Amino acid sequence: MERRAAAVSSDVRGALADPPTWVADAVVCQIFPDRFRRSGRVREQRGLALQPWGTPPDGVGFQGGDLYGVIEGLDHLQQLGITCLYLNPIFSSAANHRYHAYDYLQVDPLLGGDAAFDALVVELKRRGLRLILDGVFNHCGRGFWAFHHLLENGASSPYADWFITERWPLNPYPANGEACGYHSWWSDPALPKFNHANPQVREHLLAVGEHWLQRGIDGWRLDVPDEVEPGFWVEFRQRVRRLNPEAWIVGEIWGDARQWLAGEHFDGVMNYRVAWSTLGWVADGRLQEGHARSSIPYGCISGDRYREVLLDTLQWYRPQVNQAQLNLLDSHDVPRALHMLQGDVAALKLALVLLFCLPGVPCVYYGTEAGLSGGAEPACREAFPWGDPGDWPQDLCSFIASLAELRREQPALRGAELKIELLPGPDGEQGLRLRRRDPGGAPAVELVVNRSRTSPLSLACSTGAVVWPPELVGGALPAALQPQTAMVLLSTASHC
């Protein structure tokens, strides 16, 4: 399959290589569908034993969020400045997270089925919003129709080669110490791994990618794509982008993605390097322990190390790719940012400012605006606390909306260029100055951040008009930046 991809003409490769231009202007919200909003309109939910809304998250059990609920939440999301939704998997599944699909061509009935999906797409297009779906094409669930065929027919199933088997009969629910008899994701028998060497498997999954684009989505977020042979994604990109040249393809790669972002595979990745480094810097020595692992090495870091991580990451990729990276602070797979920051809302605000001012696409995990602070999965998959925002743990709606407006009004923030200067203060290395310049000629933008919890940071070397936060716009530039605050200026002069 690699050889077939290499035969594609160079002019077609050039047309496919760059990310779609709309992505640089996007502000994304990631939504975990079962926990966002229950509409009460899904007929298939009636009479079922759903968990009460707000039940502490667990690996099993459904709270009944649905796609009609997403429609009902669109006014709220647009008020935040969201322009694109990224939905965790929505296809039929026996898991509340729906990464265990049993039919990729059907929206889960508990989410409202295909009718709710179609209604969502119509409403999103009416509002000018985009939609990205989560594609899990490395593995499926034990209930997937072709795998079920193997369980019923054994080696005689015509689909036997769709999976990688080791022994018969298969044992999909093995006891401790027993083998399941087939390859699965991270040895989890609930997740049989597809045999991507089988042409029929490839065609089925590629057709799924095309099907939902034809149904109105604007792109894919691809789950664990580095566990699938790369040639599959070359063909996936070719077919997706030929069908919709403006489709955004994001891979779940947690670290160095240079081999995946050269133009043949993905437009960008989930940029977890922004997540762990930003939280590690704004925490200023107070980051929750016990969650670091090789793929996301949480830990407190210096300004020098933060600058190194950000600039090294940017230097790995072309400017167009850096504008298409999905930047985030947290997700369904990691503790929420506020948990990692041990409830420090001021530090979370600094992290959000950086998220919206760095090159790449800011992605806000649902519930961040309400102060949700769940820990490691599944605790980070809480039900959204609809109701009076005064009853939320925190109300950050206006704060996030102001950042989205800032990004929308300042073209330099949507570009790819970044310069970083460390700013010493009474607490030592307590500040940063980020300078963003727009090659198109728009005014340069300067962000100054003070992470210290106790000491102001001098602004003697900053000049220009304040454009954020809103309460300081139009006023004189203060002499110092107060503890745990940030300021954005239209930069007009060189620094000291």
C-alpha positions as CSV (number, residue, x, y, z in Angstrom):
1,M,0.0,0.0,0.0
2,E,2.9,2.3,0.6
3,R,4.1,1.8,-3.0
4,R,0.6,2.7,-4.3
5,A,0.6,5.9,-2.3
6,A,4.0,6.8,-3.7
7,A,2.6,6.6,-7.2
8,V,0.4,9.7,-6.7
9,S,1.6,12.6,-8.8
10,S,3.5,15.4,-7.2
11,D,0.9,18.1,-8.2
12,V,-1.8,16.1,-6.4
13,R,0.4,15.8,-3.4
14,G,0.9,19.5,-3.4
15,A,-2.8,20.2,-3.4
16,L,-3.3,17.8,-0.5
17,A,-0.3,18.8,1.6
18,D,-1.4,22.0,3.4
19,P,-4.1,22.2,6.1
20,P,-7.4,24.0,5.2
21,T,-7.2,27.7,5.7
22,W,-10.3,28.0,7.9
23,V,-8.6,26.1,10.7
24,A,-6.3,28.9,11.7
25,D,-9.4,31.0,12.6
26,A,-11.1,28.3,14.6
27,V,-11.9,28.1,18.3
28,V,-12.7,24.5,19.2
29,C,-14.8,23.0,22.1
30,Q,-14.3,19.3,22.8
31,I,-17.5,17.6,23.9
32,F,-17.9,14.2,25.6
33,P,-21.5,13.5,24.4
34,D,-22.9,11.4,27.3
35,R,-22.0,14.2,29.8
36,F,-22.7,17.4,27.9
37,R,-26.5,17.8,28.0
38,R,-29.6,15.5,28.2
39,S,-32.4,16.9,26.1
40,G,-35.2,14.5,27.1
41,R,-36.1,14.2,23.4
42,V,-34.5,10.8,22.6
43,R,-37.3,8.2,22.4
44,E,-34.8,5.3,22.8
45,Q,-33.9,6.6,26.3
46,R,-37.4,6.4,27.6
47,G,-37.9,3.9,30.4
48,L,-34.2,3.1,30.6
49,A,-32.1,3.0,33.8
50,L,-30.0,6.0,33.1
51,Q,-27.8,7.4,35.9
52,P,-29.0,10.6,37.4
53,W,-27.4,13.7,35.8
54,G,-24.3,14.6,37.7
55,T,-23.6,11.1,39.1
56,P,-19.8,10.9,39.8
57,P,-18.2,9.7,36.6
58,D,-17.5,6.0,36.3
59,G,-16.2,3.7,33.5
60,V,-19.7,2.2,33.1
61,G,-23.2,3.7,33.2
62,F,-24.8,6.3,31.0
63,Q,-26.1,9.7,32.1
64,G,-28.0,10.3,28.8
65,G,-26.3,13.2,27.1
66,D,-27.4,13.3,23.5
67,L,-27.0,15.2,20.2
68,Y,-30.2,17.1,20.7
69,G,-28.6,18.3,23.9
70,V,-25.6,19.5,21.9
71,I,-28.0,21.5,19.8
72,E,-29.6,23.0,22.9
73,G,-26.1,24.0,24.1
74,L,-25.1,25.9,20.9
75,D,-26.2,29.3,22.1
76,H,-24.0,28.8,25.2
77,L,-21.0,27.6,23.1
78,Q,-21.3,30.5,20.6
79,Q,-21.4,33.0,23.5
80,L,-18.0,31.5,24.5
81,G,-16.7,32.2,21.0
82,I,-16.6,28.6,19.9
83,T,-16.6,28.1,16.1
84,C,-16.0,24.4,15.8
85,L,-17.1,21.3,17.8
86,Y,-15.0,18.2,18.3
87,L,-17.2,15.3,19.5
88,N,-15.8,12.2,21.2
89,P,-17.1,9.1,19.4
90,I,-20.8,9.1,18.5
91,F,-21.2,5.7,16.8
92,S,-23.1,2.8,18.2
93,S,-21.3,1.3,21.2
94,A,-21.8,-0.4,24.5
95,A,-19.4,2.0,26.3
96,N,-20.3,5.5,27.6
97,H,-17.2,6.9,25.9
98,R,-18.0,5.0,22.6
99,Y,-14.5,4.0,21.8
100,H,-15.8,0.5,21.6
101,A,-17.8,0.8,18.3
102,Y,-20.0,-1.9,16.9
103,D,-21.3,0.0,13.9
104,Y,-19.4,2.9,12.3
105,L,-22.3,3.8,10.0
106,Q,-24.9,4.4,12.7
107,V,-25.1,7.1,15.3
108,D,-25.7,5.5,18.7
109,P,-29.5,5.4,19.4
110,L,-28.9,6.7,23.0
111,L,-27.5,9.9,21.4
112,G,-30.6,10.3,19.3
113,G,-29.4,8.2,16.3
114,D,-29.0,9.5,12.8
115,A,-32.0,11.8,13.0
116,A,-30.3,13.8,15.9
117,F,-27.0,13.9,14.0
118,D,-28.7,15.3,10.9
119,A,-30.5,17.9,13.0
120,L,-27.2,18.9,14.5
121,V,-25.5,19.2,11.2
122,V,-28.3,21.4,9.8
123,E,-28.2,23.7,12.9
124,L,-24.4,23.9,12.8
125,K,-24.4,24.9,9.2
126,R,-27.1,27.5,9.8
127,R,-24.9,29.1,12.4
128,G,-21.7,28.8,10.4
129,L,-20.1,26.4,12.9
130,R,-17.9,23.4,12.0
131,L,-17.9,19.8,13.2
132,I,-15.1,17.3,13.8
133,L,-15.8,13.7,14.6
134,D,-13.6,11.2,16.5
135,G,-12.6,8.3,14.3
136,V,-11.4,5.1,16.0
137,F,-10.1,3.0,13.2
138,N,-7.3,1.0,14.9
139,H,-9.7,-1.2,16.8
140,C,-13.4,-1.8,17.5
141,G,-15.6,-3.2,20.2
142,R,-16.4,-6.9,20.9
143,G,-19.8,-6.1,19.6
144,F,-18.7,-5.0,16.2
145,W,-20.7,-6.8,13.6
146,A,-17.8,-8.5,11.8
147,F,-16.1,-9.6,15.1
148,H,-19.4,-11.0,16.3
149,H,-19.5,-13.0,13.1
150,L,-16.2,-14.6,14.2
151,L,-17.5,-15.4,17.6
152,E,-20.5,-17.2,16.1
153,N,-18.7,-19.0,13.3
154,G,-15.1,-19.3,14.4
155,A,-12.5,-19.9,11.7
156,S,-15.2,-20.5,9.2
157,S,-16.4,-16.9,9.3
158,P,-15.7,-15.1,6.0
159,Y,-14.6,-12.2,8.1
160,A,-11.9,-14.3,9.9
161,D,-9.1,-12.3,8.3
162,W,-10.5,-8.9,9.3
163,F,-8.8,-9.5,12.7
164,I,-5.5,-11.0,13.8
165,T,-6.3,-14.3,15.5
166,E,-4.0,-16.7,17.3
167,R,-6.2,-19.5,18.4
168,W,-9.7,-20.9,18.1
169,P,-12.2,-20.7,19.6
170,L,-11.8,-17.0,20.6
171,N,-12.3,-16.1,24.2
172,P,-13.6,-12.5,24.3
173,Y,-14.2,-12.5,28.1
174,P,-11.1,-14.3,29.4
175,A,-10.5,-14.9,33.1
176,N,-7.4,-13.7,34.7
177,G,-4.4,-15.5,33.2
178,E,-6.4,-16.6,30.1
179,A,-5.6,-15.5,26.6
180,C,-8.4,-14.1,24.4
181,G,-6.9,-15.6,21.2
182,Y,-6.7,-12.4,19.1
183,H,-4.7,-9.1,18.9
184,S,-6.3,-6.2,20.8
185,W,-5.5,-2.7,21.7
186,W,-3.0,-2.7,24.7
187,S,-4.1,-6.4,25.4
188,D,-7.6,-5.3,26.2
189,P,-9.9,-8.1,24.9
190,A,-12.8,-5.6,24.7
191,L,-11.0,-3.9,21.8
192,P,-10.2,-6.2,18.9
193,K,-7.6,-4.7,16.6
194,F,-8.3,-4.6,12.9
195,N,-6.1,-6.3,10.4
196,H,-5.3,-3.3,8.2
197,A,-3.4,-5.6,5.7
198,N,-6.8,-6.9,4.6
199,P,-8.0,-4.9,1.6
200,Q,-11.7,-5.3,2.7
201,V,-10.9,-3.9,6.1
202,R,-9.2,-0.9,4.7
203,E,-12.0,-0.3,2.2
204,H,-14.6,-0.4,4.9
205,L,-12.8,2.1,7.1
206,L,-12.0,4.4,4.3
207,A,-15.6,4.3,3.2
208,V,-16.6,5.3,6.8
209,G,-14.3,8.3,6.5
210,E,-16.0,9.4,3.3
211,H,-19.5,8.6,4.5
212,W,-19.6,11.1,7.3
213,L,-18.0,13.8,5.2
214,Q,-20.8,13.3,2.8
215,R,-23.2,13.6,5.7
216,G,-21.8,17.0,6.6
217,I,-18.8,16.9,8.9
218,D,-15.8,19.1,8.4
219,G,-13.0,16.7,9.5
220,W,-11.7,13.9,11.7
221,R,-9.8,13.5,14.9
222,L,-8.1,10.1,14.6
223,D,-7.6,7.9,17.6
224,V,-4.2,6.3,18.2
225,P,-3.2,6.6,14.5
226,D,0.4,5.8,15.2
227,E,-0.7,2.2,15.9
228,V,-1.9,1.8,12.3
229,E,0.5,1.3,9.5
230,P,1.2,4.8,7.9
231,G,0.2,3.8,4.4
232,F,-3.4,3.5,5.5
233,W,-3.4,7.2,6.5
234,V,-1.8,8.3,3.2
235,E,-4.8,6.7,1.4
236,F,-7.2,8.1,4.0
237,R,-6.0,11.6,3.5
238,Q,-6.2,11.3,-0.3
239,R,-9.8,10.1,-0.2
240,V,-10.9,12.4,2.4
241,R,-9.4,15.5,0.9
242,R,-10.5,14.6,-2.6
243,L,-14.0,14.4,-1.3
244,N,-13.7,17.6,0.7
245,P,-10.5,19.7,0.1
246,E,-11.3,21.7,3.3
247,A,-11.5,18.7,5.6
248,W,-9.3,19.0,8.7
249,I,-7.5,15.8,9.8
250,V,-6.0,15.8,13.3
251,G,-4.1,12.8,14.7
252,E,-3.8,11.8,18.3
253,I,0.0,12.0,18.5
254,W,1.1,13.1,22.0
255,G,4.8,14.0,21.2
256,D,7.0,14.4,18.2
257,A,4.9,14.1,15.1
258,R,7.3,15.1,12.4
259,Q,6.9,11.9,10.5
260,W,3.1,12.5,10.5
261,L,2.9,16.2,9.5
262,A,4.9,16.4,6.3
263,G,1.8,16.6,4.2
264,E,0.9,13.0,3.5
265,H,-0.9,12.0,6.7
266,F,-2.4,14.7,9.0
267,D,-2.9,18.4,9.1
268,G,-2.1,18.7,12.8
269,V,-2.1,16.7,16.0
270,M,-3.5,17.0,19.5
271,N,-0.7,19.2,20.9
272,Y,-0.3,17.8,24.4
273,R,3.2,19.4,24.5
274,V,1.4,22.8,24.9
275,A,-0.8,21.2,27.7
276,W,1.9,19.8,30.0
277,S,4.4,22.6,29.5
278,T,1.8,25.4,29.9
279,L,0.4,23.9,33.1
280,G,3.9,23.2,34.4
281,W,4.9,26.8,34.0
282,V,1.8,28.7,35.3
283,A,1.7,26.3,38.3
284,D,4.8,28.1,39.7
285,G,5.8,25.1,41.8
286,R,2.3,23.9,42.8
287,L,1.3,21.2,40.2
288,Q,-0.6,18.1,41.3
289,E,1.7,15.1,41.5
290,G,1.1,11.5,40.5
291,H,-0.1,11.9,36.9
292,A,3.2,12.2,34.9
293,R,4.0,9.5,32.3
294,S,6.3,9.3,29.3
295,S,3.7,10.6,26.9
296,I,2.7,13.6,29.0
297,P,5.5,14.4,31.5
298,Y,3.7,16.7,33.9
299,G,5.9,18.6,36.2
300,C,6.8,22.2,37.3
301,I,9.1,23.8,34.8
302,S,11.1,27.0,34.5
303,G,10.4,29.8,32.0
304,D,13.6,28.8,30.1
305,R,12.3,25.2,29.8
306,Y,8.8,26.4,28.8
307,R,10.3,28.6,26.1
308,E,12.5,25.7,24.9
309,V,9.5,23.3,24.6
310,L,7.3,25.8,22.7
311,L,10.0,27.0,20.3
312,D,11.4,23.5,19.7
313,T,7.9,22.2,18.8
314,L,7.3,25.1,16.4
315,Q,10.6,24.5,14.7
316,W,9.7,20.9,14.0
317,Y,6.9,21.9,11.6
318,R,6.0,24.2,8.7
319,P,4.1,27.4,9.6
320,Q,0.9,26.1,8.0
321,V,1.1,23.0,10.3
322,N,1.7,25.1,13.4
323,Q,-1.5,27.1,12.6
324,A,-3.4,23.8,12.4
325,Q,-2.2,22.2,15.6
326,L,-5.1,21.4,18.1
327,N,-3.7,23.1,21.2
328,L,-5.3,22.0,24.5
329,L,-4.8,22.1,28.3
330,D,-6.8,18.9,29.0
331,S,-9.2,16.3,27.5
332,H,-11.1,13.2,28.2
333,D,-7.8,11.3,28.6
334,V,-6.1,13.4,31.2
335,P,-7.0,15.2,34.5
336,R,-8.6,18.5,34.0
337,A,-6.4,21.5,34.0
338,L,-7.9,22.9,37.2
339,H,-7.2,19.5,39.0
340,M,-3.6,19.7,37.9
341,L,-3.4,23.2,39.2
342,Q,-4.8,22.1,42.5
343,G,-7.9,24.4,42.2
344,D,-5.9,27.6,41.5
345,V,-8.3,29.5,39.3
346,A,-5.9,32.4,38.7
347,A,-3.3,30.0,37.4
348,L,-6.0,28.4,35.1
349,K,-6.8,31.8,33.7
350,L,-3.1,32.3,32.9
351,A,-3.1,29.0,31.1
352,L,-6.2,29.9,29.1
353,V,-4.6,33.2,28.1
354,L,-1.5,31.4,26.8
355,L,-3.7,28.8,25.0
356,F,-5.5,31.5,23.1
357,C,-2.3,33.5,22.3
358,L,0.0,30.7,21.2
359,P,0.3,29.6,17.5
360,G,-2.3,26.9,16.8
361,V,-6.0,26.3,17.3
362,P,-7.2,26.7,20.9
363,C,-9.4,23.8,22.1
364,V,-11.5,24.2,25.3
365,Y,-12.6,21.0,27.0
366,Y,-16.4,21.3,27.9
367,G,-16.9,22.3,31.5
368,T,-13.8,24.4,31.8
369,E,-16.0,27.4,31.8
370,A,-17.9,26.0,34.7
371,G,-14.8,25.2,36.8
372,L,-15.0,21.4,36.5
373,S,-11.9,19.9,38.1
374,G,-12.1,16.1,37.8
375,G,-8.9,14.0,38.0
376,A,-7.7,11.1,36.0
377,E,-10.2,9.4,33.7
378,P,-13.0,8.7,34.2
379,A,-13.2,11.5,36.8
380,C,-12.5,14.1,34.1
381,R,-15.7,13.1,32.2
382,E,-18.2,14.9,34.5
383,A,-21.7,15.9,33.6
384,F,-22.0,19.6,32.7
385,P,-23.8,21.4,35.6
386,W,-26.5,23.2,33.6
387,G,-28.5,25.7,35.6
388,D,-27.7,28.9,37.3
389,P,-24.0,29.7,36.7
390,G,-23.9,31.1,40.2
391,D,-24.1,27.5,41.4
392,W,-21.1,26.4,39.3
393,P,-17.8,25.9,41.0
394,Q,-16.5,28.8,38.8
395,D,-18.0,30.9,36.1
396,L,-15.3,31.6,33.5
397,C,-17.7,32.2,30.5
398,S,-17.0,35.9,30.1
399,F,-13.3,35.3,30.6
400,I,-13.1,32.7,27.8
401,A,-15.4,34.8,25.6
402,S,-13.1,37.7,25.9
403,L,-10.1,35.6,24.8
404,A,-12.0,34.3,21.8
405,E,-12.9,37.9,20.9
406,L,-9.3,38.9,21.3
407,R,-8.1,36.2,19.0
408,R,-10.7,37.0,16.4
409,E,-9.8,40.7,16.4
410,Q,-6.0,40.3,16.3
411,P,-4.7,38.5,13.1
412,A,-1.3,38.2,14.6
413,L,-2.6,35.7,17.2
414,R,-3.8,33.5,14.3
415,G,-0.4,33.4,12.6
416,A,2.6,31.1,13.2
417,E,5.3,33.4,14.4
418,L,6.3,33.5,18.0
419,K,9.1,35.1,20.0
420,I,9.5,34.6,23.8
421,E,11.4,36.7,26.3
422,L,11.9,35.7,30.0
423,L,11.1,38.5,32.4
424,P,12.8,38.5,35.9
425,G,11.1,40.1,38.8
426,P,11.2,40.2,42.6
427,D,10.3,36.5,42.7
428,G,13.0,35.6,40.2
429,E,12.0,34.2,36.9
430,Q,8.3,35.1,37.2
431,G,7.3,36.5,33.8
432,L,7.2,36.0,30.1
433,R,6.7,38.3,27.1
434,L,5.4,36.7,24.0
435,R,5.5,38.6,20.8
436,R,3.3,37.7,17.8
437,R,3.7,39.3,14.4
438,D,1.4,39.0,11.4
439,P,3.3,38.7,8.1
440,G,0.3,40.3,6.4
441,G,1.1,43.6,8.0
442,A,-1.4,43.7,10.9
443,P,-0.1,45.2,14.2
444,A,2.2,43.0,16.3
445,V,0.8,41.8,19.5
446,E,2.6,41.5,22.8
447,L,1.4,39.3,25.7
448,V,3.0,39.8,29.1
449,V,2.3,37.2,31.8
450,N,3.2,37.3,35.5
451,R,2.9,33.9,37.2
452,S,4.0,35.0,40.6
453,R,1.4,34.7,43.4
454,T,2.9,37.5,45.5
455,S,5.0,40.0,43.4
456,P,4.1,42.5,40.7
457,L,6.0,42.5,37.5
458,S,7.4,45.8,36.0
459,L,6.0,46.9,32.6
460,A,8.7,49.5,32.2
461,C,9.9,47.9,28.9
462,S,6.4,47.6,27.4
463,T,4.7,50.2,25.3
464,G,1.5,50.2,23.3
465,A,-2.3,50.2,23.6
466,V,-3.9,47.7,25.9
467,V,-6.3,45.4,24.0
468,W,-6.9,42.8,26.7
469,P,-8.2,42.4,29.5
470,P,-11.4,44.3,28.6
471,E,-11.5,46.3,31.8
472,L,-8.1,47.9,31.0
473,V,-8.8,48.7,27.3
474,G,-8.7,52.4,26.6
475,G,-6.8,53.2,29.8
476,A,-3.2,54.1,30.5
477,L,-0.7,51.4,30.6
478,P,-0.1,50.5,34.3
479,A,3.4,50.6,35.7
480,A,3.3,46.9,36.8
481,L,1.4,43.7,36.2
482,Q,-0.2,42.4,39.3
483,P,0.4,38.8,40.6
484,Q,-1.1,36.0,38.5
485,T,-2.4,38.3,35.7
486,A,-1.7,38.9,32.1
487,M,-2.0,41.8,29.6
488,V,-2.1,42.0,25.8
489,L,-0.8,45.1,24.0
490,L,-0.6,46.3,20.4
491,S,3.2,46.5,20.4
492,T,4.7,49.8,19.0
493,A,8.4,49.8,20.0
494,S,11.3,47.6,20.7
495,H,12.0,46.5,24.3
496,C,14.7,47.5,26.8
